[in-house]
Amino acid sequence: MLVASALFVAVFVLRLTVGDATDAISMLYVLPITLLAVARGLRTGLLAGCLGVLLTCAGVVLDGFDLSWLGWASRCIPLLLIGVLLGDASERLRRAERERRDLAVAAMRHRQAIEVNDRLVQGMAAAKWSLEAGKVTAGIDTLADTLGEGQQLVSAMLREADMGVDGHRGT
């Protein structure tokens, strides 16, 4: 915001001191508009474009120069379009990145659910069947093995998540 504000002021001062309404100096407003649109999104890009148009109008009025509708359009439309189009594009990129991360998390949870099913649920089912069949020693052994696998699985998941015992990353 600070850099964009400084750029708006710099272009306005440059416009007043160096050029007149026939110069294309006011097109340099695309620099802060682009910066704000990419950093903050569509709404801020549109507002920055409107500010660029307002400063362009102020410069033309202060110069006392009369522009045709084509002169106004060629100065204002690009400023507004750059703010809207880049702002929208940056929001779409951020949204796509969020969706990509969400899909990666969902895929990881899916893999973990499959692993829990393969290691724990099937092991407990085998232990249950052994116990129901009267094979107590085999059932207890299978249950002990499944418990060990469960502890290893949970430890591996915690390491993968990089969460410490207090629930904070890296501790």
Sequence and secondary structure as in RCSB ss.txt:
>XXXX:A:sequence
MLVASALFVAVFVLRLTVGDATDAISMLYVLPITLLAVARGLRTGLLAGCLGVLLTCAGVVLDGFDLSWLGWASR
CIPLLLIGVLLGDASERLRRAERERRDLAVAAMRHRQAIEVNDRLVQGMAAAKWSLEAGKVTAGIDTLADTLGEG
QQLVSAMLREADMGVDGHRGT
>XXXX:A:secstr
 HHHHHHHHHHHHHHHHT  TTSSGGGGGHHHHHHHHHHH HHHHHHHHHHHHHHHHHHHHHHT    HHHHHHH
HHHHHHHHHHHHHHHHHHHHHHHHHHHHHHHHHHHHHHHHHIIIIIHHHHHHHHHHHTT HHHHHHHHHHHHHHH
HHHHHHHHHHHTB TTS BT 
